[in-house]
Structures are given as structure tokens and as C-alpha cells.
Amino acid sequence: MNKIEDIFIHGRSHNDWTSKEVPENLLHELYDIMKWGPTSANCSPARIVFIKTNEAKEKLIKHVIESNIEKTLSAPITAIIAYDKKFYNHIPKLFPHNPEAKDWFSWSEEFAEMTAFRNSSLQGAYFIIAARLLGLDCGPMSGFDNEGLDEEFFTDTEFKSNFICNLGYGDHSKLFQRSPRFDFDEICKIL
């Protein structure tokens, strides 16, 4: 198999996990790959919390819908992909050739949050691609109480949760048949 097939064609969202541990150095490697994906003015608003311990999982599952509890508990890691609403404060570091670019975003809280959400979603996609490149399986989901999760994990910060992603080595024997996708002509136009 080539990497394109590993990432997109054969890569699947997993609900069931093996007990194989995910070493912490692999999480560092995952981040070191995904951080290079492009964002607006290199704003990089994503913030990631890797939930690994039983204590942290117990805090997390209080905010996960019932149908996501078991798959979250059985996953070796659950990543909270969040975003920093005040990401623009880091623009002088991340966009040093134009530190005034901070003003492109800081003029409006609504515009800044929309930018942070959009770009953290991009970074979340890079996260999934990087994880699959490293041989990990993913189970991204949005079935949780954002407000409760944010109070639990991001008190006294400007961070807000975007989505969560279970991470580990999926049990491929429990995958169901792949769901269909649109054909090009159904949703694309070339003008």
C-alpha cells in the first residue's frame, strides 16, 4: 500500500480499539508533523490535550454522549482538538515578517473566533493525516457537550473545544462496511 491509500482510501474511523499502548514519543512525532500544515497567516490556533489516564478519561466521559462513551473509554488516547480564541497574540512570533498581522484578527472577537475555529479544523485534519501516516487509527467525533468539556479542561483560558478524536490501534475486525461518498459530478463544478 502507498501512503495515499493508507491515509484516505483505506483509512477508516474506528470505534473499537486494541489494547496496544500509544507511546508518548509518538504523540510528539504526530504533533511535529501536523504543525507544518498551513493556516491563515500561520496563526496556528489549535491547542491539543491528550487524554490518557483513567482519571482524565473519567472527567472527559462526563461530557460525551452515551453512544460515544465506550469507544472513548476503550481508546488508548483521546485528543481534544481545541482552539485559542486569542491566537492572534502569538502572531508576532509565528508571522515575524509582519507582526502587525495580529491586527488582521484582533479587531473583532467574532471574526477572530471564526478564524480560530476554521483554522483549528484544518489543523485537526492535519492531525488525522499525520496520525494515519504514523500507523495510528483515529475516531474523530463531535458528540459531546462543548461547554461542559471546556469548563472541565479549559477553565481560565481562552480555549474552546472543536472536536475530539480517539487515537490508537483500531480493531479492524470490527469495522463495518464503508459508507458511500459522492461522485465528483454530484458535488463539484469546474467553472
Number of C-alpha atoms within 10 A of each C-alpha: 6 7 12 12 10 16 19 11 10 12 18 18 18 23 23 21 23 13 13 11 12 16 11 11 9 13 17 10 13 21 16 12 17 19 16 12 15 14 19 11 15 18 24 24 27 27 19 19 15 17 21 17 11 11 9 14 19 13 14 22 18 15 19 21 12 11 9 16 18 13 16 25 18 17 28 24 24 27 22 25 23 26 27 21 23 18 22 26 16 16 22 15 13 15 15 12 10 12 15 12 16 19 12 13 22 17 10 11 12 12 14 19 20 14 21 29 21 18 21 27 20 18 25 26 15 20 25 23 23 21 23 21 17 16 13 18 26 27 22 21 15 14 15 20 15 18 12 15 20 20 13 14 17 16 11 8 12 12 23 25 26 21 19 24 24 28 28 27 21 24 14 14 7 11 13 10 6 9 5 6 7 8 8 8 8 8 7 9 7 4 3
